Amino acid sequence: MAIHMPPIGLPKSQRAIEVSVDGVATTSEGDLPQVGDEEVLVRVVCVALNPVDSESVEMSPTHGATVGCDFAREVVQMGKAVSTVTLGARVCGCVFGNNPMRPDNGAFAEYVAVPARLVLLVPPTMPYQSAATLGVGLATVGLALYQGMRLKCTPSAPAKKGFPVLESGAGTATGALATQILTLSGLQPNVTSSPGSFDRLRRLGAVATFDYQSPTCGSDIREYTANELGCALDCHVDSGSMTICYNAIGSDGGSYVALNPFPLRVHRRRSVQPGWVFMFTQFDQTIPWKRPYYRDERPQDYRFATGWYEEMQELLEAGTLVPGSLHRTDRGT
C-alpha cells in the first residue's frame, strides 16, 4: 500500500522541472511522489544531465511530467517492505523521468521515489557530484553487455581467457564506465574516441585506442584483432559509428549493441546481429513513449538489474570504479 501523505518533516509540495508544452520544460510547483512499499524517497542535492533528458522532452513529451534521471543524496522515507537501506543513507541512482505513467516522479526535483533495490549506497569518501554521474551509465552498461550482448563473464566472475570487445564512443561518460567493466571482467576493450581521450581510456583499461575520425578506423581494428572481433558496443550511435563497428567485426560475424536506435540502412551484414538497449526497461514497466522508444514490460531486465546493482555496490565499496570527469554547475532555477 502506497503512502499518500508526506510524513512529518517533509513538505507537502516541491519544485520540479516539468514538461509544459511540446519540447519545453519549465520549473513548477507540484506534489511529492508517492512512495510504494518497495521504494525509498530521496532528497535530491545533485543531478547529472543525460542526452535522454532533453531528447525525451522533444521526442515524446508528457505534459506535466517531471524530467531527469540521475540523482544523489539521502533517503528520507522508506516503504514498509524496504530492508536494504536505512533512513539517512547516502544513495545515488536513476529514475524513469518524463514518465507518462508517473508524471510526478523525476530526478530534476527536490524529491524522487525509486525502487530500493535499484539504488547504490554512496561511499563516505565519494562526493555527491561524482555519485550523481553513475546511475544511468552503470545501468545502461549492464543491460548492454549482459542482456544485449549476452556476455557470460562479469567483474565478480571474470573470463579466464579474455577476448577483444569493441567500444565505439568510449570517450563518453557511459563509454568510460564500460571500459572499466570490460577490463574488470577479464576482457580486452578496444576503443574508439578522439585522440584527446586516449590516455584516460588506457588508464581505465583499454588495450588499444583508435581515432574514430580515421577513414580506416574499422579496418584498422579488424586487422589489430586478427579478424576475430565478435562483439561491438556502440556508445555514440550514428551511421559513422555503426559503420566502424560493422567494418571491425570479423568475417564470422557477431553482435552489435547500440545505446540508442540505430540506422537500419547501415545494417548490411547478415552475419552481424544488431540490437539496442534502453535503460528504463530495468524498472519493469511499459515505456509508453513514441516509437521506436516504446517498450513492453521486461521483467527479466528488472531481475538482472537487482543483481547488477549488488555487484556494482561491491565495486564502489572497494574503490575499484572510477566515476567520470565532471563539469559542475551550481546554477539552477
C-alpha positions as a Markdown table, in Angstrom:
| # | Residue | x | y | z |
|---|---|---|---|---|
| 1 | Met | 0.0 | 0.0 | 0.0 |
| 2 | Ala | 1.5 | 3.3 | -1.0 |
| 3 | Ile | 1.9 | 6.2 | 1.4 |
| 4 | His | -0.3 | 9.1 | 0.3 |
| 5 | Met | 0.5 | 11.8 | 2.8 |
| 6 | Pro | 4.0 | 13.2 | 3.4 |
| 7 | Pro | 5.3 | 12.2 | 6.9 |
| 8 | Ile | 6.2 | 14.8 | 9.4 |
| 9 | Gly | 9.3 | 16.8 | 8.4 |
| 10 | Leu | 8.6 | 16.6 | 4.6 |
| 11 | Pro | 6.9 | 19.4 | 2.7 |
| 12 | Lys | 3.5 | 18.9 | 1.0 |
| 13 | Ser | 4.8 | 20.2 | -2.3 |
| 14 | Gln | 8.1 | 20.6 | -4.2 |
| 15 | Arg | 9.7 | 22.5 | -7.0 |
| 16 | Ala | 10.4 | 20.4 | -10.1 |
| 17 | Ile | 11.3 | 20.8 | -13.8 |
| 18 | Glu | 8.3 | 19.6 | -15.7 |
| 19 | Val | 7.2 | 19.4 | -19.4 |
| 20 | Ser | 5.0 | 22.4 | -20.0 |
| 21 | Val | 4.4 | 22.3 | -23.8 |
| 22 | Asp | 5.9 | 20.2 | -26.5 |
| 23 | Gly | 9.6 | 20.5 | -26.4 |
| 24 | Val | 9.7 | 22.9 | -23.4 |
| 25 | Ala | 10.5 | 22.2 | -19.8 |
| 26 | Thr | 10.0 | 24.7 | -17.0 |
| 27 | Thr | 10.1 | 25.0 | -13.2 |
| 28 | Ser | 6.8 | 24.5 | -11.4 |
| 29 | Glu | 5.3 | 23.6 | -8.1 |
| 30 | Gly | 3.8 | 20.1 | -7.6 |
| 31 | Asp | 3.2 | 17.2 | -5.2 |
| 32 | Leu | 5.9 | 14.9 | -3.8 |
| 33 | Pro | 5.8 | 11.5 | -5.5 |
| 34 | Gln | 4.0 | 8.8 | -3.6 |
| 35 | Val | 6.3 | 6.1 | -2.2 |
| 36 | Gly | 5.5 | 2.4 | -2.8 |
| 37 | Asp | 6.1 | -0.4 | -0.4 |
| 38 | Glu | 9.4 | -1.3 | -2.0 |
| 39 | Glu | 10.6 | 2.2 | -2.7 |
| 40 | Val | 12.6 | 4.9 | -1.0 |
| 41 | Leu | 12.1 | 8.7 | -1.2 |
| 42 | Val | 15.4 | 10.5 | -1.7 |
| 43 | Arg | 16.0 | 14.2 | -1.0 |
| 44 | Val | 17.9 | 15.3 | -4.1 |
| 45 | Val | 21.0 | 17.5 | -3.8 |
| 46 | Cys | 22.9 | 16.6 | -7.1 |
| 47 | Val | 21.7 | 15.6 | -10.5 |
| 48 | Ala | 23.5 | 14.8 | -13.8 |
| 49 | Leu | 22.5 | 15.7 | -17.3 |
| 50 | Asn | 22.0 | 12.9 | -19.9 |
| 51 | Pro | 21.1 | 13.2 | -23.6 |
| 52 | Val | 17.8 | 11.4 | -22.9 |
| 53 | Asp | 16.7 | 14.2 | -20.6 |
| 54 | Ser | 16.3 | 16.7 | -23.3 |
| 55 | Glu | 15.7 | 14.3 | -26.2 |
| 56 | Ser | 12.7 | 12.7 | -24.5 |
| 57 | Val | 11.1 | 16.2 | -23.9 |
| 58 | Glu | 11.4 | 16.9 | -27.6 |
| 59 | Met | 10.5 | 13.4 | -29.0 |
| 60 | Ser | 7.9 | 12.2 | -26.6 |
| 61 | Pro | 6.8 | 14.9 | -24.2 |
| 62 | Thr | 4.2 | 14.3 | -21.5 |
| 63 | His | 2.6 | 17.5 | -20.2 |
| 64 | Gly | 3.2 | 17.9 | -16.5 |
| 65 | Ala | 5.8 | 15.1 | -16.2 |
| 66 | Thr | 8.9 | 15.7 | -14.2 |
| 67 | Val | 12.1 | 15.2 | -16.2 |
| 68 | Gly | 15.5 | 14.0 | -15.2 |
| 69 | Cys | 17.1 | 10.6 | -14.5 |
| 70 | Asp | 20.4 | 10.7 | -12.4 |
| 71 | Phe | 20.3 | 11.8 | -8.8 |
| 72 | Ala | 22.2 | 11.6 | -5.5 |
| 73 | Arg | 21.6 | 12.5 | -1.8 |
| 74 | Glu | 20.0 | 10.8 | 1.2 |
| 75 | Val | 17.0 | 8.6 | 2.0 |
| 76 | Val | 14.3 | 10.4 | 3.9 |
| 77 | Gln | 11.4 | 7.9 | 3.7 |
| 78 | Met | 11.0 | 4.2 | 3.1 |
| 79 | Gly | 8.2 | 1.9 | 2.0 |
| 80 | Lys | 7.1 | -0.7 | 4.6 |
| 81 | Ala | 8.8 | -3.6 | 2.7 |
| 82 | Val | 12.2 | -2.0 | 2.4 |
| 83 | Ser | 15.1 | -3.7 | 4.2 |
| 84 | Thr | 18.1 | -3.0 | 2.1 |
| 85 | Val | 18.7 | 0.7 | 3.0 |
| 86 | Thr | 18.1 | 2.9 | 6.1 |
| 87 | Leu | 16.9 | 6.4 | 6.7 |
| 88 | Gly | 19.7 | 8.9 | 6.1 |
| 89 | Ala | 21.6 | 6.6 | 3.8 |
| 90 | Arg | 23.7 | 8.3 | 1.2 |
| 91 | Val | 22.5 | 6.9 | -2.2 |
| 92 | Cys | 22.6 | 7.5 | -5.9 |
| 93 | Gly | 20.8 | 6.0 | -8.8 |
| 94 | Cys | 18.5 | 6.8 | -11.7 |
| 95 | Val | 14.7 | 7.1 | -12.3 |
| 96 | Phe | 12.4 | 7.0 | -15.3 |
| 97 | Gly | 12.0 | 10.7 | -15.9 |
| 98 | Asn | 9.3 | 12.1 | -18.2 |
| 99 | Asn | 7.2 | 9.1 | -17.3 |
| 100 | Pro | 3.6 | 9.3 | -18.6 |
| 101 | Met | 2.6 | 6.6 | -16.1 |
| 102 | Arg | 4.1 | 8.5 | -13.2 |
| 103 | Pro | 4.4 | 12.2 | -14.1 |
| 104 | Asp | 5.2 | 13.4 | -10.6 |
| 105 | Asn | 8.4 | 11.4 | -10.4 |
| 106 | Gly | 11.7 | 12.5 | -11.9 |
| 107 | Ala | 15.2 | 13.4 | -10.8 |
| 108 | Phe | 15.0 | 17.2 | -11.6 |
| 109 | Ala | 13.0 | 17.8 | -8.4 |
| 110 | Glu | 13.6 | 18.2 | -4.7 |
| 111 | Tyr | 12.5 | 14.6 | -4.0 |
| 112 | Val | 12.4 | 11.4 | -6.1 |
| 113 | Ala | 11.0 | 7.9 | -5.4 |
| 114 | Val | 12.9 | 4.9 | -6.6 |
| 115 | Pro | 12.9 | 1.1 | -6.0 |
| 116 | Ala | 15.1 | 0.4 | -3.0 |
| 117 | Arg | 16.9 | -2.4 | -4.8 |
| 118 | Leu | 17.9 | -0.1 | -7.6 |
| 119 | Val | 19.9 | 2.4 | -5.6 |
| 120 | Leu | 23.6 | 2.4 | -4.8 |
| 121 | Leu | 25.0 | 3.3 | -1.4 |
| 122 | Val | 27.5 | 6.1 | -1.8 |
| 123 | Pro | 30.8 | 5.5 | -0.1 |
| 124 | Pro | 31.7 | 8.2 | 2.5 |
| 125 | Thr | 34.7 | 9.3 | 0.5 |
| 126 | Met | 32.7 | 9.9 | -2.7 |
| 127 | Pro | 31.2 | 13.3 | -3.2 |
| 128 | Tyr | 27.6 | 13.5 | -4.3 |
| 129 | Gln | 28.6 | 15.2 | -7.5 |
| 130 | Ser | 30.5 | 12.1 | -8.6 |
| 131 | Ala | 27.9 | 9.7 | -7.4 |
| 132 | Ala | 25.2 | 11.5 | -9.4 |
| 133 | Thr | 27.0 | 10.5 | -12.6 |
| 134 | Leu | 26.8 | 6.8 | -12.1 |
| 135 | Gly | 23.1 | 5.8 | -12.2 |
| 136 | Val | 22.2 | 5.9 | -15.9 |
| 137 | Gly | 25.7 | 4.9 | -17.0 |
| 138 | Leu | 26.1 | 1.8 | -14.9 |
| 139 | Ala | 22.5 | 0.6 | -15.6 |
| 140 | Thr | 23.0 | 1.1 | -19.3 |
| 141 | Val | 26.4 | -0.7 | -19.4 |
| 142 | Gly | 24.9 | -3.7 | -17.5 |
| 143 | Leu | 21.9 | -4.1 | -19.8 |
| 144 | Ala | 24.1 | -3.6 | -22.9 |
| 145 | Leu | 26.8 | -6.1 | -22.0 |
| 146 | Tyr | 24.7 | -8.8 | -20.3 |
| 147 | Gln | 21.2 | -8.5 | -21.6 |
| 148 | Gly | 22.1 | -7.3 | -25.1 |
| 149 | Met | 25.5 | -8.8 | -25.8 |
| 150 | Arg | 24.9 | -11.8 | -23.5 |
| 151 | Leu | 28.4 | -11.8 | -22.1 |
| 152 | Lys | 29.0 | -14.5 | -19.5 |
| 153 | Cys | 31.9 | -13.0 | -17.6 |
| 154 | Thr | 31.4 | -10.3 | -15.0 |
| 155 | Pro | 33.7 | -8.4 | -12.6 |
| 156 | Ser | 32.9 | -10.9 | -9.9 |
| 157 | Ala | 33.5 | -13.9 | -12.3 |
| 158 | Pro | 36.0 | -12.6 | -14.9 |
| 159 | Ala | 36.9 | -14.5 | -18.0 |
| 160 | Lys | 39.8 | -16.9 | -17.7 |
| 161 | Lys | 40.8 | -16.2 | -21.2 |
| 162 | Gly | 40.0 | -12.7 | -22.4 |
| 163 | Phe | 38.8 | -11.8 | -25.9 |
| 164 | Pro | 38.5 | -8.4 | -27.7 |
| 165 | Val | 35.4 | -6.3 | -27.4 |
| 166 | Leu | 35.0 | -3.1 | -29.4 |
| 167 | Glu | 33.6 | 0.1 | -27.8 |
| 168 | Ser | 32.7 | 2.9 | -30.2 |
| 169 | Gly | 32.4 | 6.3 | -28.5 |
| 170 | Ala | 34.4 | 5.2 | -25.4 |
| 171 | Gly | 35.2 | 8.8 | -24.6 |
| 172 | Thr | 31.6 | 9.4 | -23.4 |
| 173 | Ala | 30.7 | 9.0 | -19.8 |
| 174 | Thr | 29.0 | 5.7 | -20.4 |
| 175 | Gly | 31.8 | 4.5 | -22.6 |
| 176 | Ala | 34.4 | 5.2 | -19.8 |
| 177 | Leu | 32.3 | 3.1 | -17.4 |
| 178 | Ala | 32.0 | 0.3 | -20.0 |
| 179 | Thr | 35.8 | 0.3 | -20.4 |
| 180 | Gln | 36.2 | -0.3 | -16.7 |
| 181 | Ile | 33.6 | -3.0 | -16.5 |
| 182 | Leu | 35.0 | -4.9 | -19.5 |
| 183 | Thr | 38.5 | -4.7 | -18.0 |
| 184 | Leu | 37.3 | -5.9 | -14.6 |
| 185 | Ser | 35.5 | -8.8 | -16.4 |
| 186 | Gly | 38.8 | -10.0 | -17.9 |
| 187 | Leu | 38.1 | -8.8 | -21.4 |
| 188 | Gln | 40.1 | -6.6 | -23.8 |
| 189 | Pro | 38.5 | -3.3 | -24.6 |
| 190 | Asn | 39.4 | -2.0 | -28.0 |
| 191 | Val | 38.1 | 1.6 | -28.1 |
| 192 | Thr | 37.4 | 4.4 | -30.4 |
| 193 | Ser | 37.4 | 8.1 | -29.3 |
| 194 | Ser | 39.1 | 11.3 | -30.1 |
| 195 | Pro | 42.9 | 11.3 | -29.5 |
| 196 | Gly | 42.5 | 13.6 | -26.5 |
| 197 | Ser | 40.8 | 10.8 | -24.6 |
| 198 | Phe | 43.4 | 8.0 | -25.4 |
| 199 | Asp | 45.5 | 8.4 | -22.3 |
| 200 | Arg | 42.5 | 8.4 | -19.9 |
| 201 | Leu | 41.0 | 5.4 | -21.6 |
| 202 | Arg | 44.3 | 3.5 | -21.4 |
| 203 | Arg | 44.4 | 4.2 | -17.7 |
| 204 | Leu | 40.9 | 2.8 | -17.3 |
| 205 | Gly | 42.0 | -0.5 | -19.1 |
| 206 | Ala | 41.7 | 0.0 | -22.8 |
| 207 | Val | 44.2 | -2.3 | -24.6 |
| 208 | Ala | 44.1 | -0.4 | -27.8 |
| 209 | Thr | 42.8 | 3.1 | -28.9 |
| 210 | Phe | 41.7 | 4.2 | -32.3 |
| 211 | Asp | 40.8 | 7.6 | -33.7 |
| 212 | Tyr | 37.2 | 7.4 | -34.8 |
| 213 | Gln | 37.8 | 10.1 | -37.4 |
| 214 | Ser | 40.3 | 8.0 | -39.3 |
| 215 | Pro | 38.8 | 6.7 | -42.6 |
| 216 | Thr | 40.4 | 3.3 | -41.9 |
| 217 | Cys | 39.3 | 3.1 | -38.3 |
| 218 | Gly | 37.1 | 0.0 | -38.7 |
| 219 | Ser | 39.6 | -1.9 | -40.9 |
| 220 | Asp | 42.4 | -1.0 | -38.6 |
| 221 | Ile | 40.5 | -2.5 | -35.6 |
| 222 | Arg | 39.8 | -5.6 | -37.7 |
| 223 | Glu | 43.4 | -6.0 | -38.5 |
| 224 | Tyr | 44.5 | -5.4 | -34.9 |
| 225 | Thr | 42.1 | -8.0 | -33.6 |
| 226 | Ala | 43.2 | -10.5 | -36.2 |
| 227 | Asn | 39.7 | -10.8 | -37.8 |
| 228 | Glu | 38.4 | -12.3 | -34.5 |
| 229 | Leu | 36.3 | -9.5 | -33.1 |
| 230 | Gly | 32.8 | -10.7 | -32.4 |
| 231 | Cys | 31.3 | -8.1 | -30.0 |
| 232 | Ala | 30.8 | -4.3 | -30.6 |
| 233 | Leu | 29.2 | -1.8 | -28.2 |
| 234 | Asp | 28.2 | 1.5 | -29.8 |
| 235 | Cys | 28.0 | 4.3 | -27.3 |
| 236 | His | 27.8 | 7.0 | -29.9 |
| 237 | Val | 25.3 | 5.6 | -32.4 |
| 238 | Asp | 25.1 | 7.2 | -35.8 |
| 239 | Ser | 25.8 | 5.9 | -39.3 |
| 240 | Gly | 29.5 | 6.6 | -38.9 |
| 241 | Ser | 30.0 | 4.8 | -35.6 |
| 242 | Met | 27.9 | 1.9 | -36.8 |
| 243 | Thr | 29.9 | 1.6 | -40.0 |
| 244 | Ile | 33.1 | 1.4 | -37.9 |
| 245 | Cys | 31.7 | -1.4 | -35.8 |
| 246 | Tyr | 30.5 | -3.4 | -38.8 |
| 247 | Asn | 33.8 | -3.0 | -40.6 |
| 248 | Ala | 35.7 | -4.1 | -37.4 |
| 249 | Ile | 33.7 | -7.2 | -36.7 |
| 250 | Gly | 35.4 | -10.3 | -38.1 |
| 251 | Ser | 34.3 | -12.4 | -41.0 |
| 252 | Asp | 32.5 | -14.8 | -38.7 |
| 253 | Gly | 30.1 | -12.1 | -37.7 |
| 254 | Gly | 28.9 | -11.3 | -34.2 |
| 255 | Ser | 26.8 | -8.9 | -32.2 |
| 256 | Tyr | 26.4 | -5.2 | -32.4 |
| 257 | Val | 24.7 | -3.5 | -29.4 |
| 258 | Ala | 23.8 | 0.2 | -29.5 |
| 259 | Leu | 22.7 | 2.6 | -26.7 |
| 260 | Asn | 20.1 | 4.2 | -29.0 |
| 261 | Pro | 18.0 | 3.1 | -32.0 |
| 262 | Phe | 20.5 | 2.6 | -34.8 |
| 263 | Pro | 20.2 | 3.5 | -38.5 |
| 264 | Leu | 18.8 | 0.4 | -40.2 |
| 265 | Arg | 20.3 | 1.4 | -43.6 |
| 266 | Val | 23.8 | 0.6 | -42.2 |
| 267 | His | 22.8 | -3.0 | -41.3 |
| 268 | Arg | 24.4 | -4.6 | -44.4 |
| 269 | Arg | 25.9 | -7.8 | -42.9 |
| 270 | Arg | 23.6 | -10.8 | -42.3 |
| 271 | Ser | 26.3 | -12.3 | -40.1 |
| 272 | Val | 26.0 | -9.4 | -37.6 |
| 273 | Gln | 23.1 | -9.4 | -35.1 |
| 274 | Pro | 22.1 | -5.8 | -34.2 |
| 275 | Gly | 20.2 | -4.6 | -31.2 |
| 276 | Trp | 19.9 | -1.7 | -28.8 |
| 277 | Val | 19.1 | -1.3 | -25.1 |
| 278 | Phe | 17.0 | 1.2 | -23.2 |
| 279 | Met | 17.9 | 1.8 | -19.6 |
| 280 | Phe | 14.3 | 2.4 | -18.5 |
| 281 | Thr | 13.4 | -1.3 | -19.1 |
| 282 | Gln | 15.1 | -2.1 | -15.7 |
| 283 | Phe | 12.1 | -0.6 | -14.0 |
| 284 | Asp | 9.8 | -3.5 | -15.3 |
| 285 | Gln | 7.1 | -1.3 | -16.7 |
| 286 | Thr | 5.8 | -0.3 | -20.1 |
| 287 | Ile | 7.6 | 2.6 | -21.7 |
| 288 | Pro | 4.7 | 4.4 | -23.4 |
| 289 | Trp | 6.8 | 6.7 | -25.5 |
| 290 | Lys | 6.6 | 7.2 | -29.2 |
| 291 | Arg | 8.2 | 4.5 | -31.4 |
| 292 | Pro | 11.0 | 3.5 | -31.7 |
| 293 | Tyr | 11.3 | 4.1 | -27.9 |
| 294 | Tyr | 8.1 | 2.2 | -26.9 |
| 295 | Arg | 8.9 | -0.9 | -25.0 |
| 296 | Asp | 6.7 | -3.5 | -23.3 |
| 297 | Glu | 7.5 | -4.6 | -19.7 |
| 298 | Arg | 10.7 | -6.6 | -19.4 |
| 299 | Pro | 10.7 | -8.4 | -16.0 |
| 300 | Gln | 13.9 | -10.1 | -17.0 |
| 301 | Asp | 15.7 | -6.8 | -17.1 |
| 302 | Tyr | 14.5 | -5.9 | -13.6 |
| 303 | Arg | 15.7 | -9.3 | -12.3 |
| 304 | Phe | 19.0 | -8.7 | -13.9 |
| 305 | Ala | 19.3 | -5.1 | -12.6 |
| 306 | Thr | 18.8 | -6.1 | -8.9 |
| 307 | Gly | 21.7 | -8.4 | -9.1 |
| 308 | Trp | 23.7 | -6.0 | -11.2 |
| 309 | Tyr | 23.3 | -3.2 | -8.6 |
| 310 | Glu | 24.6 | -5.6 | -5.9 |
| 311 | Glu | 27.7 | -6.3 | -8.0 |
| 312 | Met | 28.3 | -2.6 | -8.7 |
| 313 | Gln | 27.9 | -1.9 | -4.9 |
| 314 | Glu | 30.8 | -4.2 | -4.3 |
| 315 | Leu | 33.0 | -2.3 | -6.8 |
| 316 | Leu | 32.0 | 1.1 | -5.2 |
| 317 | Glu | 32.9 | -0.1 | -1.7 |
| 318 | Ala | 36.2 | -1.5 | -2.9 |
| 319 | Gly | 37.0 | 1.8 | -4.6 |
| 320 | Thr | 37.5 | 0.0 | -7.9 |
| 321 | Leu | 35.2 | 2.0 | -10.1 |
| 322 | Val | 36.2 | 5.5 | -11.2 |
| 323 | Pro | 33.4 | 8.0 | -11.9 |
| 324 | Gly | 33.6 | 10.1 | -14.9 |
| 325 | Ser | 35.1 | 13.6 | -15.2 |
| 326 | Leu | 32.7 | 16.4 | -14.1 |
| 327 | His | 31.6 | 19.7 | -15.5 |
| 328 | Arg | 29.9 | 21.2 | -12.4 |
| 329 | Thr | 27.4 | 24.0 | -12.2 |
| 330 | Asp | 25.6 | 25.3 | -9.1 |
| 331 | Arg | 23.2 | 27.4 | -11.1 |
| 332 | Gly | 19.6 | 26.3 | -11.1 |
| 333 | Thr | 16.1 | 27.6 | -11.2 |
